[in-house]
Amino acid sequence: MYSSLFDAVFSDSFLSPMRPVYVVSDSQLEELKRKQHQEEFDNIEASRKKLEESYQEQVKVLADREVELQEELKNNKKEKLPLA
C-alpha cells in the first residue's frame, strides 16, 4: 500500500493541508471582513423582518379567534334559559 513509513505518515490526510492558503493585504482583509459583516447584518435584518411578519400574522389569527369565542359565549348566555 505505502512504499515506506515516511510515505504512510505524510500522505495521511490528517497531516496534509486541507485547504489552500491565501495571502491577502491588510486592506483586502478589512474589505472581506466588512463584506462578511454587512452580509451577516443583512441576514439579521431579513430574519427579523420575517419573524415580525410571522408574529403579526399569529397575533391576527389569535385576535380573530378571540372575537369568535367571545361571540359564541355571548350567544350561549343569551340562549341559556333561567332555572325555575
N, C-alpha and C positions, 0 to 999 in steps of 0.2 A: 504494500500500500504506500508507505513512505520510504524513500530511499535512505534516509538517515534520521537520527534522533533530532538533529537540528531542523530538518525539514518538517518533522512532525510537530515540533514546538512552535515554529514561526509561521507555519501555514494555517495554524488554528485561527479561526475567525475571532476568537476572544482577544487575541493579541494584535491582530491586524486592524488597521483603521477602518471604521465602519462607514464614515462619511468623508468626503473631501474637505480640505481646509482651505478657506478663502481668506485672503489678506485684503483688508479694505482700509481706507484712510479714516481718520477720526471724523471728518465731515460726512463721509459716506455712512459711517456707523451711526452718527447722530440722525442723519436723514432716515435711515432704516428704522431706528427706534421711534422717531417722530411718526412715521407712517404706521408702524405697528400700534402705537398708542392711539392714533387717530382711528384706525380700524377697530380697535377694541372699544373706543368711545362710541363710535357709530353703532356697533353691535349692542352696546348697553342701551343706547337711546332707542334703537329699534325694539329691543326686548321690553323695555319699559313701556313703550307705546302699545305693543301687543298686549302686555299684561293689563294696562289701564283699560284698553278696549274690552278685553275679556271680563274684567271686573265690572265695568259699566253694563255690559250685556247681562251679567249674572244679577246685578242689582235690579235691573229692569224686570227680569224673569221673576225674582223674588217679590218685588213690589206688585206685579200683576197677580201673582198667586195669592198674596196677602189680601188684595182687594176682592178677589173671587171668594176667598174663605170668609171675609167679613160679610159679604152679601149673603152667602149661604147661611151664616149664623143669624143674621137679621131675619131672613126668610123662615128659618126654623123657629125662631122666637115668636114670630107673627102667627105661624101655623099651629103652634102649641096651644092646646086648649087648657083652660084652667081646671083644676080638680075641684069637684063638688060645687 
